[in-house]
Amino acid sequence: MAPNQNCAAILVLVAIACLVAGASAGADENQRGADLFRLCAVCHGENAGGQQAVGAPAIAGMPQWYLEAQLKQFRSGNRGTHFDDLMGMRMRPMARSLVREGDVEAVSAHIAALPPVDPAPTLTGGDVEAGKVLFSTICITCHGPEAAGNKDMMGAAPLNRSSDWYMFRQVMNFKGGIRGSRPGDQGGALMRPMMMQLKDEQDIKNVIAYIMTLGK
């Protein structure tokens, strides 16, 4: 997407966000979460199963603590401010549109309650057995044996229902310093040296191929 198209898309989504936030006023907690999710659904899909074409990963059924943490990261500027992170730059104003107290919690609770989606694999050429070795060496301590995430390990993300293309992009972002280089991003700072152990794109595809077999 060209820079001017990217900016236009952000402005349109911000306008929708303002309308949704206003419509949520006076609604109970559950209804407010559903109302706010209407904005998320524009990119992430009605079932929150993600849309690669707009850079929106699958988020349905992810733990509420993780969703809240990432929204707060976007709101604080620890994510979505690097010039090369176009997906993050689109997401940040959406997170910042959650202006009412309790909005982050309400929309996160709604998404967490949605039926989980197993995104179809899009990457090719990954070696599952080689990826298993890499995962056991680099990832398992924090993300767990089923890659289900761990709140107590610096908020290690759940990976086993993530979109493979999204994981690939985020690993590249960590390796390139696009993520994990801001002083306030403690979890990201721990991730960067781990991702540097994946020496090339083949290693990345291998470990992601293995993760895509977990939690099914």
MODELLER restraints for C-alpha pairs under 7 A, 6 or more apart:
rsr = mdl.restraints
at = mdl.atoms
rsr.add(forms.Gaussian(group=physical.xy_distance, feature=features.Distance(at['CA:10:A'], at['CA:90:A']), mean=5.78, stdev=0.5))
rsr.add(forms.Gaussian(group=physical.xy_distance, feature=features.Distance(at['CA:14:A'], at['CA:93:A']), mean=6.62, stdev=0.5))
rsr.add(forms.Gaussian(group=physical.xy_distance, feature=features.Distance(at['CA:14:A'], at['CA:94:A']), mean=6.44, stdev=0.5))
rsr.add(forms.Gaussian(group=physical.xy_distance, feature=features.Distance(at['CA:16:A'], at['CA:39:A']), mean=6.75, stdev=0.5))
rsr.add(forms.Gaussian(group=physical.xy_distance, feature=features.Distance(at['CA:17:A'], at['CA:39:A']), mean=6.07, stdev=0.5))
rsr.add(forms.Gaussian(group=physical.xy_distance, feature=features.Distance(at['CA:17:A'], at['CA:94:A']), mean=6.83, stdev=0.5))
rsr.add(forms.Gaussian(group=physical.xy_distance, feature=features.Distance(at['CA:17:A'], at['CA:97:A']), mean=5.95, stdev=0.5))
rsr.add(forms.Gaussian(group=physical.xy_distance, feature=features.Distance(at['CA:18:A'], at['CA:97:A']), mean=6.78, stdev=0.5))
rsr.add(forms.Gaussian(group=physical.xy_distance, feature=features.Distance(at['CA:20:A'], at['CA:35:A']), mean=6.55, stdev=0.5))
rsr.add(forms.Gaussian(group=physical.xy_distance, feature=features.Distance(at['CA:20:A'], at['CA:36:A']), mean=6.00, stdev=0.5))
rsr.add(forms.Gaussian(group=physical.xy_distance, feature=features.Distance(at['CA:20:A'], at['CA:39:A']), mean=6.96, stdev=0.5))
rsr.add(forms.Gaussian(group=physical.xy_distance, feature=features.Distance(at['CA:21:A'], at['CA:36:A']), mean=6.62, stdev=0.5))
rsr.add(forms.Gaussian(group=physical.xy_distance, feature=features.Distance(at['CA:24:A'], at['CA:32:A']), mean=5.18, stdev=0.5))
rsr.add(forms.Gaussian(group=physical.xy_distance, feature=features.Distance(at['CA:24:A'], at['CA:35:A']), mean=6.05, stdev=0.5))
rsr.add(forms.Gaussian(group=physical.xy_distance, feature=features.Distance(at['CA:29:A'], at['CA:106:A']), mean=6.04, stdev=0.5))
rsr.add(forms.Gaussian(group=physical.xy_distance, feature=features.Distance(at['CA:30:A'], at['CA:106:A']), mean=6.69, stdev=0.5))
rsr.add(forms.Gaussian(group=physical.xy_distance, feature=features.Distance(at['CA:32:A'], at['CA:106:A']), mean=6.50, stdev=0.5))
rsr.add(forms.Gaussian(group=physical.xy_distance, feature=features.Distance(at['CA:33:A'], at['CA:106:A']), mean=4.39, stdev=0.5))
rsr.add(forms.Gaussian(group=physical.xy_distance, feature=features.Distance(at['CA:33:A'], at['CA:107:A']), mean=4.01, stdev=0.5))
rsr.add(forms.Gaussian(group=physical.xy_distance, feature=features.Distance(at['CA:33:A'], at['CA:110:A']), mean=5.36, stdev=0.5))
rsr.add(forms.Gaussian(group=physical.xy_distance, feature=features.Distance(at['CA:34:A'], at['CA:107:A']), mean=6.73, stdev=0.5))
rsr.add(forms.Gaussian(group=physical.xy_distance, feature=features.Distance(at['CA:34:A'], at['CA:110:A']), mean=6.16, stdev=0.5))
rsr.add(forms.Gaussian(group=physical.xy_distance, feature=features.Distance(at['CA:36:A'], at['CA:107:A']), mean=5.97, stdev=0.5))
rsr.add(forms.Gaussian(group=physical.xy_distance, feature=features.Distance(at['CA:37:A'], at['CA:107:A']), mean=5.99, stdev=0.5))
rsr.add(forms.Gaussian(group=physical.xy_distance, feature=features.Distance(at['CA:41:A'], at['CA:48:A']), mean=6.36, stdev=0.5))
rsr.add(forms.Gaussian(group=physical.xy_distance, feature=features.Distance(at['CA:43:A'], at['CA:51:A']), mean=6.50, stdev=0.5))
rsr.add(forms.Gaussian(group=physical.xy_distance, feature=features.Distance(at['CA:43:A'], at['CA:54:A']), mean=6.46, stdev=0.5))
rsr.add(forms.Gaussian(group=physical.xy_distance, feature=features.Distance(at['CA:43:A'], at['CA:56:A']), mean=5.81, stdev=0.5))
rsr.add(forms.Gaussian(group=physical.xy_distance, feature=features.Distance(at['CA:44:A'], at['CA:50:A']), mean=4.26, stdev=0.5))
rsr.add(forms.Gaussian(group=physical.xy_distance, feature=features.Distance(at['CA:44:A'], at['CA:51:A']), mean=5.73, stdev=0.5))
rsr.add(forms.Gaussian(group=physical.xy_distance, feature=features.Distance(at['CA:44:A'], at['CA:56:A']), mean=5.22, stdev=0.5))
rsr.add(forms.Gaussian(group=physical.xy_distance, feature=features.Distance(at['CA:44:A'], at['CA:57:A']), mean=6.49, stdev=0.5))
rsr.add(forms.Gaussian(group=physical.xy_distance, feature=features.Distance(at['CA:44:A'], at['CA:58:A']), mean=6.62, stdev=0.5))
rsr.add(forms.Gaussian(group=physical.xy_distance, feature=features.Distance(at['CA:45:A'], at['CA:51:A']), mean=6.66, stdev=0.5))
rsr.add(forms.Gaussian(group=physical.xy_distance, feature=features.Distance(at['CA:47:A'], at['CA:60:A']), mean=6.79, stdev=0.5))
rsr.add(forms.Gaussian(group=physical.xy_distance, feature=features.Distance(at['CA:48:A'], at['CA:58:A']), mean=5.73, stdev=0.5))
rsr.add(forms.Gaussian(group=physical.xy_distance, feature=features.Distance(at['CA:48:A'], at['CA:59:A']), mean=5.56, stdev=0.5))
rsr.add(forms.Gaussian(group=physical.xy_distance, feature=features.Distance(at['CA:48:A'], at['CA:60:A']), mean=4.87, stdev=0.5))
rsr.add(forms.Gaussian(group=physical.xy_distance, feature=features.Distance(at['CA:49:A'], at['CA:58:A']), mean=4.26, stdev=0.5))
rsr.add(forms.Gaussian(group=physical.xy_distance, feature=features.Distance(at['CA:49:A'], at['CA:59:A']), mean=6.33, stdev=0.5))
rsr.add(forms.Gaussian(group=physical.xy_distance, feature=features.Distance(at['CA:49:A'], at['CA:60:A']), mean=6.06, stdev=0.5))
rsr.add(forms.Gaussian(group=physical.xy_distance, feature=features.Distance(at['CA:49:A'], at['CA:117:A']), mean=5.70, stdev=0.5))
rsr.add(forms.Gaussian(group=physical.xy_distance, feature=features.Distance(at['CA:49:A'], at['CA:119:A']), mean=6.82, stdev=0.5))
rsr.add(forms.Gaussian(group=physical.xy_distance, feature=features.Distance(at['CA:50:A'], at['CA:56:A']), mean=5.16, stdev=0.5))
rsr.add(forms.Gaussian(group=physical.xy_distance, feature=features.Distance(at['CA:50:A'], at['CA:57:A']), mean=4.36, stdev=0.5))
rsr.add(forms.Gaussian(group=physical.xy_distance, feature=features.Distance(at['CA:50:A'], at['CA:58:A']), mean=3.96, stdev=0.5))
rsr.add(forms.Gaussian(group=physical.xy_distance, feature=features.Distance(at['CA:50:A'], at['CA:59:A']), mean=6.91, stdev=0.5))
rsr.add(forms.Gaussian(group=physical.xy_distance, feature=features.Distance(at['CA:51:A'], at['CA:57:A']), mean=6.28, stdev=0.5))
rsr.add(forms.Gaussian(group=physical.xy_distance, feature=features.Distance(at['CA:55:A'], at['CA:87:A']), mean=5.83, stdev=0.5))
rsr.add(forms.Gaussian(group=physical.xy_distance, feature=features.Distance(at['CA:57:A'], at['CA:162:A']), mean=6.89, stdev=0.5))
rsr.add(forms.Gaussian(group=physical.xy_distance, feature=features.Distance(at['CA:57:A'], at['CA:163:A']), mean=5.78, stdev=0.5))
rsr.add(forms.Gaussian(group=physical.xy_distance, feature=features.Distance(at['CA:57:A'], at['CA:166:A']), mean=6.08, stdev=0.5))
rsr.add(forms.Gaussian(group=physical.xy_distance, feature=features.Distance(at['CA:58:A'], at['CA:119:A']), mean=6.86, stdev=0.5))
rsr.add(forms.Gaussian(group=physical.xy_distance, feature=features.Distance(at['CA:58:A'], at['CA:162:A']), mean=5.84, stdev=0.5))
rsr.add(forms.Gaussian(group=physical.xy_distance, feature=features.Distance(at['CA:58:A'], at['CA:163:A']), mean=5.95, stdev=0.5))
rsr.add(forms.Gaussian(group=physical.xy_distance, feature=features.Distance(at['CA:60:A'], at['CA:111:A']), mean=5.55, stdev=0.5))
rsr.add(forms.Gaussian(group=physical.xy_distance, feature=features.Distance(at['CA:60:A'], at['CA:112:A']), mean=6.18, stdev=0.5))
rsr.add(forms.Gaussian(group=physical.xy_distance, feature=features.Distance(at['CA:60:A'], at['CA:114:A']), mean=5.38, stdev=0.5))
rsr.add(forms.Gaussian(group=physical.xy_distance, feature=features.Distance(at['CA:60:A'], at['CA:115:A']), mean=6.23, stdev=0.5))
rsr.add(forms.Gaussian(group=physical.xy_distance, feature=features.Distance(at['CA:60:A'], at['CA:116:A']), mean=4.97, stdev=0.5))
rsr.add(forms.Gaussian(group=physical.xy_distance, feature=features.Distance(at['CA:60:A'], at['CA:117:A']), mean=6.07, stdev=0.5))
rsr.add(forms.Gaussian(group=physical.xy_distance, feature=features.Distance(at['CA:61:A'], at['CA:111:A']), mean=6.08, stdev=0.5))
rsr.add(forms.Gaussian(group=physical.xy_distance, feature=features.Distance(at['CA:61:A'], at['CA:112:A']), mean=4.20, stdev=0.5))
rsr.add(forms.Gaussian(group=physical.xy_distance, feature=features.Distance(at['CA:61:A'], at['CA:113:A']), mean=5.67, stdev=0.5))
rsr.add(forms.Gaussian(group=physical.xy_distance, feature=features.Distance(at['CA:61:A'], at['CA:114:A']), mean=5.07, stdev=0.5))
rsr.add(forms.Gaussian(group=physical.xy_distance, feature=features.Distance(at['CA:61:A'], at['CA:115:A']), mean=5.56, stdev=0.5))
rsr.add(forms.Gaussian(group=physical.xy_distance, feature=features.Distance(at['CA:61:A'], at['CA:116:A']), mean=4.37, stdev=0.5))
rsr.add(forms.Gaussian(group=physical.xy_distance, feature=features.Distance(at['CA:62:A'], at['CA:112:A']), mean=5.12, stdev=0.5))
rsr.add(forms.Gaussian(group=physical.xy_distance, feature=features.Distance(at['CA:63:A'], at['CA:112:A']), mean=5.51, stdev=0.5))
rsr.add(forms.Gaussian(group=physical.xy_distance, feature=features.Distance(at['CA:64:A'], at['CA:108:A']), mean=5.35, stdev=0.5))
rsr.add(forms.Gaussian(group=physical.xy_distance, feature=features.Distance(at['CA:64:A'], at['CA:109:A']), mean=5.58, stdev=0.5))
rsr.add(forms.Gaussian(group=physical.xy_distance, feature=features.Distance(at['CA:64:A'], at['CA:112:A']), mean=5.32, stdev=0.5))
rsr.add(forms.Gaussian(group=physical.xy_distance, feature=features.Distance(at['CA:66:A'], at['CA:155:A']), mean=6.90, stdev=0.5))
rsr.add(forms.Gaussian(group=physical.xy_distance, feature=features.Distance(at['CA:66:A'], at['CA:157:A']), mean=6.71, stdev=0.5))
rsr.add(forms.Gaussian(group=physical.xy_distance, feature=features.Distance(at['CA:67:A'], at['CA:108:A']), mean=5.59, stdev=0.5))
rsr.add(forms.Gaussian(group=physical.xy_distance, feature=features.Distance(at['CA:68:A'], at['CA:104:A']), mean=6.13, stdev=0.5))
rsr.add(forms.Gaussian(group=physical.xy_distance, feature=features.Distance(at['CA:68:A'], at['CA:105:A']), mean=6.34, stdev=0.5))
rsr.add(forms.Gaussian(group=physical.xy_distance, feature=features.Distance(at['CA:68:A'], at['CA:108:A']), mean=5.91, stdev=0.5))
rsr.add(forms.Gaussian(group=physical.xy_distance, feature=features.Distance(at['CA:71:A'], at['CA:95:A']), mean=5.59, stdev=0.5))
rsr.add(forms.Gaussian(group=physical.xy_distance, feature=features.Distance(at['CA:73:A'], at['CA:79:A']), mean=5.54, stdev=0.5))
rsr.add(forms.Gaussian(group=physical.xy_distance, feature=features.Distance(at['CA:74:A'], at['CA:80:A']), mean=5.84, stdev=0.5))
rsr.add(forms.Gaussian(group=physical.xy_distance, feature=features.Distance(at['CA:74:A'], at['CA:92:A']), mean=4.96, stdev=0.5))
rsr.add(forms.Gaussian(group=physical.xy_distance, feature=features.Distance(at['CA:74:A'], at['CA:95:A']), mean=6.21, stdev=0.5))
rsr.add(forms.Gaussian(group=physical.xy_distance, feature=features.Distance(at['CA:75:A'], at['CA:92:A']), mean=6.24, stdev=0.5))
rsr.add(forms.Gaussian(group=physical.xy_distance, feature=features.Distance(at['CA:75:A'], at['CA:95:A']), mean=5.70, stdev=0.5))
rsr.add(forms.Gaussian(group=physical.xy_distance, feature=features.Distance(at['CA:75:A'], at['CA:96:A']), mean=5.23, stdev=0.5))
rsr.add(forms.Gaussian(group=physical.xy_distance, feature=features.Distance(at['CA:78:A'], at['CA:182:A']), mean=6.12, stdev=0.5))
rsr.add(forms.Gaussian(group=physical.xy_distance, feature=features.Distance(at['CA:78:A'], at['CA:184:A']), mean=6.37, stdev=0.5))
rsr.add(forms.Gaussian(group=physical.xy_distance, feature=features.Distance(at['CA:78:A'], at['CA:185:A']), mean=5.78, stdev=0.5))
rsr.add(forms.Gaussian(group=physical.xy_distance, feature=features.Distance(at['CA:79:A'], at['CA:88:A']), mean=6.40, stdev=0.5))
rsr.add(forms.Gaussian(group=physical.xy_distance, feature=features.Distance(at['CA:79:A'], at['CA:179:A']), mean=6.96, stdev=0.5))
rsr.add(forms.Gaussian(group=physical.xy_distance, feature=features.Distance(at['CA:80:A'], at['CA:88:A']), mean=3.82, stdev=0.5))
rsr.add(forms.Gaussian(group=physical.xy_distance, feature=features.Distance(at['CA:80:A'], at['CA:89:A']), mean=4.46, stdev=0.5))
rsr.add(forms.Gaussian(group=physical.xy_distance, feature=features.Distance(at['CA:80:A'], at['CA:91:A']), mean=6.75, stdev=0.5))
rsr.add(forms.Gaussian(group=physical.xy_distance, feature=features.Distance(at['CA:80:A'], at['CA:92:A']), mean=5.43, stdev=0.5))
rsr.add(forms.Gaussian(group=physical.xy_distance, feature=features.Distance(at['CA:81:A'], at['CA:89:A']), mean=6.00, stdev=0.5))
rsr.add(forms.Gaussian(group=physical.xy_distance, feature=features.Distance(at['CA:82:A'], at['CA:178:A']), mean=6.05, stdev=0.5))
rsr.add(forms.Gaussian(group=physical.xy_distance, feature=features.Distance(at['CA:84:A'], at['CA:178:A']), mean=6.88, stdev=0.5))
rsr.add(forms.Gaussian(group=physical.xy_distance, feature=features.Distance(at['CA:85:A'], at['CA:178:A']), mean=6.69, stdev=0.5))
rsr.add(forms.Gaussian(group=physical.xy_distance, feature=features.Distance(at['CA:98:A'], at['CA:104:A']), mean=6.29, stdev=0.5))
rsr.add(forms.Gaussian(group=physical.xy_distance, feature=features.Distance(at['CA:117:A'], at['CA:161:A']), mean=6.73, stdev=0.5))
rsr.add(forms.Gaussian(group=physical.xy_distance, feature=features.Distance(at['CA:118:A'], at['CA:161:A']), mean=5.45, stdev=0.5))
rsr.add(forms.Gaussian(group=physical.xy_distance, feature=features.Distance(at['CA:119:A'], at['CA:161:A']), mean=6.82, stdev=0.5))
rsr.add(forms.Gaussian(group=physical.xy_distance, feature=features.Distance(at['CA:119:A'], at['CA:162:A']), mean=6.89, stdev=0.5))
rsr.add(forms.Gaussian(group=physical.xy_distance, feature=features.Distance(at['CA:119:A'], at['CA:163:A']), mean=5.52, stdev=0.5))
rsr.add(forms.Gaussian(group=physical.xy_distance, feature=features.Distance(at['CA:121:A'], at['CA:164:A']), mean=6.09, stdev=0.5))
rsr.add(forms.Gaussian(group=physical.xy_distance, feature=features.Distance(at['CA:122:A'], at['CA:164:A']), mean=6.62, stdev=0.5))
rsr.add(forms.Gaussian(group=physical.xy_distance, feature=features.Distance(at['CA:122:A'], at['CA:165:A']), mean=6.56, stdev=0.5))
rsr.add(forms.Gaussian(group=physical.xy_distance, feature=features.Distance(at['CA:123:A'], at['CA:164:A']), mean=6.68, stdev=0.5))
rsr.add(forms.Gaussian(group=physical.xy_distance, feature=features.Distance(at['CA:123:A'], at['CA:165:A']), mean=6.62, stdev=0.5))
rsr.add(forms.Gaussian(group=physical.xy_distance, feature=features.Distance(at['CA:125:A'], at['CA:205:A']), mean=6.97, stdev=0.5))
rsr.add(forms.Gaussian(group=physical.xy_distance, feature=features.Distance(at['CA:126:A'], at['CA:202:A']), mean=6.87, stdev=0.5))
rsr.add(forms.Gaussian(group=physical.xy_distance, feature=features.Distance(at['CA:126:A'], at['CA:205:A']), mean=4.69, stdev=0.5))
rsr.add(forms.Gaussian(group=physical.xy_distance, feature=features.Distance(at['CA:126:A'], at['CA:206:A']), mean=4.25, stdev=0.5))
rsr.add(forms.Gaussian(group=physical.xy_distance, feature=features.Distance(at['CA:126:A'], at['CA:209:A']), mean=5.32, stdev=0.5))
rsr.add(forms.Gaussian(group=physical.xy_distance, feature=features.Distance(at['CA:127:A'], at['CA:206:A']), mean=4.69, stdev=0.5))
rsr.add(forms.Gaussian(group=physical.xy_distance, feature=features.Distance(at['CA:127:A'], at['CA:209:A']), mean=6.51, stdev=0.5))
rsr.add(forms.Gaussian(group=physical.xy_distance, feature=features.Distance(at['CA:128:A'], at['CA:206:A']), mean=5.77, stdev=0.5))
rsr.add(forms.Gaussian(group=physical.xy_distance, feature=features.Distance(at['CA:128:A'], at['CA:207:A']), mean=6.99, stdev=0.5))
rsr.add(forms.Gaussian(group=physical.xy_distance, feature=features.Distance(at['CA:128:A'], at['CA:209:A']), mean=5.30, stdev=0.5))
rsr.add(forms.Gaussian(group=physical.xy_distance, feature=features.Distance(at['CA:128:A'], at['CA:210:A']), mean=4.59, stdev=0.5))
rsr.add(forms.Gaussian(group=physical.xy_distance, feature=features.Distance(at['CA:130:A'], at['CA:206:A']), mean=6.03, stdev=0.5))
rsr.add(forms.Gaussian(group=physical.xy_distance, feature=features.Distance(at['CA:131:A'], at['CA:206:A']), mean=4.19, stdev=0.5))
rsr.add(forms.Gaussian(group=physical.xy_distance, feature=features.Distance(at['CA:131:A'], at['CA:207:A']), mean=3.70, stdev=0.5))
rsr.add(forms.Gaussian(group=physical.xy_distance, feature=features.Distance(at['CA:131:A'], at['CA:208:A']), mean=6.92, stdev=0.5))
rsr.add(forms.Gaussian(group=physical.xy_distance, feature=features.Distance(at['CA:131:A'], at['CA:209:A']), mean=6.58, stdev=0.5))
rsr.add(forms.Gaussian(group=physical.xy_distance, feature=features.Distance(at['CA:131:A'], at['CA:210:A']), mean=5.21, stdev=0.5))
rsr.add(forms.Gaussian(group=physical.xy_distance, feature=features.Distance(at['CA:132:A'], at['CA:207:A']), mean=6.40, stdev=0.5))
rsr.add(forms.Gaussian(group=physical.xy_distance, feature=features.Distance(at['CA:132:A'], at['CA:210:A']), mean=5.63, stdev=0.5))
rsr.add(forms.Gaussian(group=physical.xy_distance, feature=features.Distance(at['CA:134:A'], at['CA:207:A']), mean=6.09, stdev=0.5))
rsr.add(forms.Gaussian(group=physical.xy_distance, feature=features.Distance(at['CA:135:A'], at['CA:207:A']), mean=5.89, stdev=0.5))
rsr.add(forms.Gaussian(group=physical.xy_distance, feature=features.Distance(at['CA:138:A'], at['CA:194:A']), mean=6.27, stdev=0.5))
rsr.add(forms.Gaussian(group=physical.xy_distance, feature=features.Distance(at['CA:142:A'], at['CA:150:A']), mean=6.50, stdev=0.5))
rsr.add(forms.Gaussian(group=physical.xy_distance, feature=features.Distance(at['CA:142:A'], at['CA:153:A']), mean=5.62, stdev=0.5))
rsr.add(forms.Gaussian(group=physical.xy_distance, feature=features.Distance(at['CA:142:A'], at['CA:156:A']), mean=5.87, stdev=0.5))
rsr.add(forms.Gaussian(group=physical.xy_distance, feature=features.Distance(at['CA:143:A'], at['CA:149:A']), mean=4.42, stdev=0.5))
rsr.add(forms.Gaussian(group=physical.xy_distance, feature=features.Distance(at['CA:143:A'], at['CA:150:A']), mean=5.86, stdev=0.5))
rsr.add(forms.Gaussian(group=physical.xy_distance, feature=features.Distance(at['CA:143:A'], at['CA:156:A']), mean=5.53, stdev=0.5))
rsr.add(forms.Gaussian(group=physical.xy_distance, feature=features.Distance(at['CA:143:A'], at['CA:157:A']), mean=6.57, stdev=0.5))
rsr.add(forms.Gaussian(group=physical.xy_distance, feature=features.Distance(at['CA:143:A'], at['CA:158:A']), mean=6.74, stdev=0.5))
rsr.add(forms.Gaussian(group=physical.xy_distance, feature=features.Distance(at['CA:146:A'], at['CA:160:A']), mean=6.92, stdev=0.5))
rsr.add(forms.Gaussian(group=physical.xy_distance, feature=features.Distance(at['CA:146:A'], at['CA:214:A']), mean=5.50, stdev=0.5))
rsr.add(forms.Gaussian(group=physical.xy_distance, feature=features.Distance(at['CA:146:A'], at['CA:215:A']), mean=5.79, stdev=0.5))
rsr.add(forms.Gaussian(group=physical.xy_distance, feature=features.Distance(at['CA:147:A'], at['CA:158:A']), mean=5.85, stdev=0.5))
rsr.add(forms.Gaussian(group=physical.xy_distance, feature=features.Distance(at['CA:147:A'], at['CA:159:A']), mean=5.31, stdev=0.5))
rsr.add(forms.Gaussian(group=physical.xy_distance, feature=features.Distance(at['CA:147:A'], at['CA:160:A']), mean=5.31, stdev=0.5))
rsr.add(forms.Gaussian(group=physical.xy_distance, feature=features.Distance(at['CA:147:A'], at['CA:211:A']), mean=6.90, stdev=0.5))
rsr.add(forms.Gaussian(group=physical.xy_distance, feature=features.Distance(at['CA:147:A'], at['CA:214:A']), mean=6.95, stdev=0.5))
rsr.add(forms.Gaussian(group=physical.xy_distance, feature=features.Distance(at['CA:148:A'], at['CA:158:A']), mean=4.41, stdev=0.5))
rsr.add(forms.Gaussian(group=physical.xy_distance, feature=features.Distance(at['CA:148:A'], at['CA:159:A']), mean=6.07, stdev=0.5))
rsr.add(forms.Gaussian(group=physical.xy_distance, feature=features.Distance(at['CA:148:A'], at['CA:160:A']), mean=5.96, stdev=0.5))
rsr.add(forms.Gaussian(group=physical.xy_distance, feature=features.Distance(at['CA:149:A'], at['CA:156:A']), mean=5.09, stdev=0.5))
rsr.add(forms.Gaussian(group=physical.xy_distance, feature=features.Distance(at['CA:149:A'], at['CA:157:A']), mean=4.67, stdev=0.5))
rsr.add(forms.Gaussian(group=physical.xy_distance, feature=features.Distance(at['CA:149:A'], at['CA:158:A']), mean=3.82, stdev=0.5))
rsr.add(forms.Gaussian(group=physical.xy_distance, feature=features.Distance(at['CA:149:A'], at['CA:159:A']), mean=6.73, stdev=0.5))
rsr.add(forms.Gaussian(group=physical.xy_distance, feature=features.Distance(at['CA:150:A'], at['CA:156:A']), mean=5.03, stdev=0.5))
rsr.add(forms.Gaussian(group=physical.xy_distance, feature=features.Distance(at['CA:150:A'], at['CA:157:A']), mean=6.76, stdev=0.5))
rsr.add(forms.Gaussian(group=physical.xy_distance, feature=features.Distance(at['CA:154:A'], at['CA:187:A']), mean=5.42, stdev=0.5))
rsr.add(forms.Gaussian(group=physical.xy_distance, feature=features.Distance(at['CA:155:A'], at['CA:187:A']), mean=6.90, stdev=0.5))
rsr.add(forms.Gaussian(group=physical.xy_distance, feature=features.Distance(at['CA:160:A'], at['CA:211:A']), mean=5.82, stdev=0.5))
rsr.add(forms.Gaussian(group=physical.xy_distance, feature=features.Distance(at['CA:160:A'], at['CA:212:A']), mean=6.10, stdev=0.5))
rsr.add(forms.Gaussian(group=physical.xy_distance, feature=features.Distance(at['CA:160:A'], at['CA:214:A']), mean=5.62, stdev=0.5))
rsr.add(forms.Gaussian(group=physical.xy_distance, feature=features.Distance(at['CA:160:A'], at['CA:215:A']), mean=5.70, stdev=0.5))
rsr.add(forms.Gaussian(group=physical.xy_distance, feature=features.Distance(at['CA:164:A'], at['CA:208:A']), mean=6.43, stdev=0.5))
rsr.add(forms.Gaussian(group=physical.xy_distance, feature=features.Distance(at['CA:168:A'], at['CA:204:A']), mean=6.73, stdev=0.5))
rsr.add(forms.Gaussian(group=physical.xy_distance, feature=features.Distance(at['CA:171:A'], at['CA:195:A']), mean=6.32, stdev=0.5))
rsr.add(forms.Gaussian(group=physical.xy_distance, feature=features.Distance(at['CA:173:A'], at['CA:179:A']), mean=5.40, stdev=0.5))
rsr.add(forms.Gaussian(group=physical.xy_distance, feature=features.Distance(at['CA:174:A'], at['CA:180:A']), mean=5.99, stdev=0.5))
rsr.add(forms.Gaussian(group=physical.xy_distance, feature=features.Distance(at['CA:174:A'], at['CA:192:A']), mean=5.18, stdev=0.5))
rsr.add(forms.Gaussian(group=physical.xy_distance, feature=features.Distance(at['CA:174:A'], at['CA:195:A']), mean=6.62, stdev=0.5))
rsr.add(forms.Gaussian(group=physical.xy_distance, feature=features.Distance(at['CA:175:A'], at['CA:192:A']), mean=6.15, stdev=0.5))
rsr.add(forms.Gaussian(group=physical.xy_distance, feature=features.Distance(at['CA:175:A'], at['CA:195:A']), mean=6.03, stdev=0.5))
rsr.add(forms.Gaussian(group=physical.xy_distance, feature=features.Distance(at['CA:175:A'], at['CA:196:A']), mean=5.73, stdev=0.5))
rsr.add(forms.Gaussian(group=physical.xy_distance, feature=features.Distance(at['CA:179:A'], at['CA:188:A']), mean=6.46, stdev=0.5))
rsr.add(forms.Gaussian(group=physical.xy_distance, feature=features.Distance(at['CA:180:A'], at['CA:188:A']), mean=3.78, stdev=0.5))
rsr.add(forms.Gaussian(group=physical.xy_distance, feature=features.Distance(at['CA:180:A'], at['CA:189:A']), mean=4.60, stdev=0.5))
rsr.add(forms.Gaussian(group=physical.xy_distance, feature=features.Distance(at['CA:180:A'], at['CA:191:A']), mean=6.92, stdev=0.5))
rsr.add(forms.Gaussian(group=physical.xy_distance, feature=features.Distance(at['CA:180:A'], at['CA:192:A']), mean=6.01, stdev=0.5))
rsr.add(forms.Gaussian(group=physical.xy_distance, feature=features.Distance(at['CA:181:A'], at['CA:189:A']), mean=6.27, stdev=0.5))
rsr.add(forms.Gaussian(group=physical.xy_distance, feature=features.Distance(at['CA:198:A'], at['CA:204:A']), mean=6.14, stdev=0.5))
